[in-house]
Amino acid sequence: MKVNYGISSKASRSGEEFSWYKRKLFAQLVTVLLFILTLISIVLVQSDYRAMLAYGIFAIVSLFVQLILWKYVNGELFSPIPMTMICLYLFNLGQCIIWLLGEQTTLNVYQSGEHSVETIVCAEQYILLCLSLFSFGTYCVRPYKEFLKKNIKLDDSGFKEQCLLVASILIALITFPSYFINLASMFSSSMAHGYAYIYTDAYQSSVSSMNTVVANLFEPAMLALLVAVRKDIKKRNLIIGCFIFLIALKFMIGGRSGGVAAAIALMVFFYFQDVHFTKKTKLILIIVIIALVVAASITQTIRSAADRSFDDFVKALTVDNNIIVNTCDEFGWSISPLLYTMELVPGYYPLRFGFTYLISLTSIIPNLGFWAIHPAEQYASLTNWVTHAANHTWSGVGYSSVAESFINFSWFGCIVFVVWGALIAWLVFRGKESGKKSPLLVFIILACFLCLFTSFVRGDFHDMVRAFSWRILPVIVAYIGIGFVLRIRKKLR
């Protein structure tokens, strides 16, 4: 039974709430059981090849259990939280899953990079602990708050949508030239030299940092525009079409997390609009998921190749490859930064004890000549740290929220994921409640998902704070400024 967010009578509301609490408690007990089973296995299971494969099976079972629990507690599967769970498992344990299918190529790559089977097993164990506690955290937030009904005036929503519309159009027009130049440069360089080239010093030195800062505002502006015109179906579909085109370009360039993040932001948008699942809607959703899986498979197959053409993408569709294996292989590399971190910390580098989270908050302060290198860039950019510490300078290793929790608190870092789960659940429930009342709040939550997801699975907390500070806050500031101007004009009339 789907959770009712707008219960009318007090008796029915309290009865439904009590029932939800019973289901929630059962789900939390199951997640704690999965956590305890993983802990016991750490003590009893020998870290060998068979254990590595066994944890891959356990990961698949755990994911299905978590999805069934969410369906049982909240009565829905099409929700940002199950989608986040799937992505966390896929990005962090995707490689472990394909080893079960007999695909040994990436395992050989890991072992040639001096990652032992023992280290891989430890990484699997830690990831499973983190994801169990993430699920536990999602049930720590109740979906019944109704403060928005009291604090937001319904007759004021039209004015707020107008402010968001003007702000988004203004920023989109200003930033589109920079965004187009950056996108065209990345596309041509990736097609000519392979995806890894855009991380080299040769490419980075050819790109204007200021132009990149301006370009990064375009997608949040388009997201704000989508929220502002969400009631106009034609305009809404036009903007969604633009997003789909940009997602396709991202996959063609070779980036998977950016394209998936944008796709998830669109799905979250529809979730907040409370779309009814007709047969047509379900069919479209299935087609979108299949398209994402196929796109990821094609990306994995040819993104490293130089001198690519559109014919190569067409040929990749006809190549006799296992699409599931390719997709898991493409997404599953987020285990790599955790492997390097476990090997380097605390043996060669000290634990950070939460310092990376704290210093990342300074990303909101621009470097106006106060520092030679911004403190957040120097101490919290773990993507750069692991690349140089592991001497992996030929390509970017990336980072992940799982690896960052370990570098801060070692094995106790898995507790951080209780906070992450609760935070994401809070964002989902608030967005659901504010769907038709506060367009700015809907935009902020959607933008949070856009920034959070990319950094969550392929970056660090520093990337997340910086993305929010320099991609989302400018839109909010423009919205407030335009609202102030429009109110003054209204009073002067």
QUISUL-V428138 format. One record per backbone hydrogen bond with DSSP energy under -1.0 kcal/mol. CO is the residue of the C=O (numbers start at 0). NH is the residue of the N-H. If there is no record, write none. Layout:
co-><CO CO>
nh-><NH NH>
This chain:
co-><8 9 10 11 12 13 14 15 16 17 18 19 20 21 22 23 24 25 26 27 28 29 30 31 32 33 34 35 36 37 38 39 40 45 47 48 49 50 52 53 54 55 56 57 58 59 60 61 62 63 64 65 66 67 68 69 70 73 76 78 79 80 81 82 83 84 85 86 87 88 89 90 92 93 94 97 98 103 104 105 106 107 108 109 110 115 116 117 118 119 120 121 122 123 124 125 126 127 128 129 130 131 132 133 136 146 147 152 153 155 156 157 158 159 160 161 162 163 164 165 166 167 168 169 170 171 174 175 176 177 178 179 180 181 182 183 184 185 186 187 188 189 190 191 193 194 195 196 199 200 202 207 208 209 210 211 213 214 216 217 218 219 220 221 222 223 224 226 228 231 232 233 234 235 236 237 238 239 240 241 242 243 244 245 246 247 248 249 249 255 256 257 258 259 260 261 262 263 264 265 266 267 268 269 270 275 277 278 279 280 281 282 283 284 285 286 287 288 289 290 291 292 293 294 295 296 297 298 301 302 309 310 311 318 321 322 323 324 325 326 327 331 332 334 335 336 337 338 339 340 343 343 351 353 354 355 357 358 359 360 361 365 373 374 375 379 380 381 382 383 384 385 386 391 399 400 401 402 403 404 405 406 407 408 409 410 411 412 413 414 415 416 417 418 419 420 421 422 423 424 425 426 427 428 429 433 433 437 438 439 440 441 442 443 444 445 446 447 448 449 450 451 452 453 454 455 459 460 461 462 463 464 465 466 467 467 471 472 473 474 475 476 477 478 479 480 481 482 483 484 485 486 487 488>
nh-><12 13 14 15 16 17 18 19 20 21 22 23 24 25 26 27 28 29 30 31 32 33 34 35 36 37 38 39 40 41 42 43 44 47 51 52 53 54 56 57 58 59 60 61 62 63 64 65 66 67 68 69 70 71 72 73 74 2 78 82 83 84 85 86 87 88 89 90 91 92 93 333 96 97 98 102 101 107 108 109 110 111 112 114 113 119 120 121 122 123 124 125 126 127 128 129 130 131 132 133 134 135 136 137 139 150 151 155 156 159 160 161 162 163 164 165 166 167 168 169 170 171 172 173 174 175 178 179 180 181 182 183 184 185 186 187 188 189 190 191 192 193 307 306 196 197 198 199 203 204 205 211 212 213 214 215 216 217 220 221 222 223 224 225 226 227 228 229 231 235 236 237 238 239 240 241 242 243 244 245 246 247 248 249 250 251 252 253 254 259 260 261 262 263 264 265 266 267 268 269 270 271 272 274 273 277 281 282 283 284 285 286 287 288 289 290 291 292 293 294 295 296 297 298 299 300 301 302 304 194 313 314 315 320 325 326 327 328 329 330 331 334 335 338 339 340 341 342 343 344 347 348 354 357 358 359 360 361 362 363 364 367 377 378 379 381 384 385 386 387 388 389 391 394 403 404 405 406 407 408 409 351 352 411 412 413 414 415 416 417 419 420 421 422 423 424 425 426 427 428 429 430 431 432 433 436 437 441 442 443 444 445 446 447 448 449 450 451 452 453 454 455 456 457 458 400 463 464 465 466 467 468 469 470 471 472 475 476 477 478 479 480 481 482 483 484 485 486 487 488 489 490 491 492>
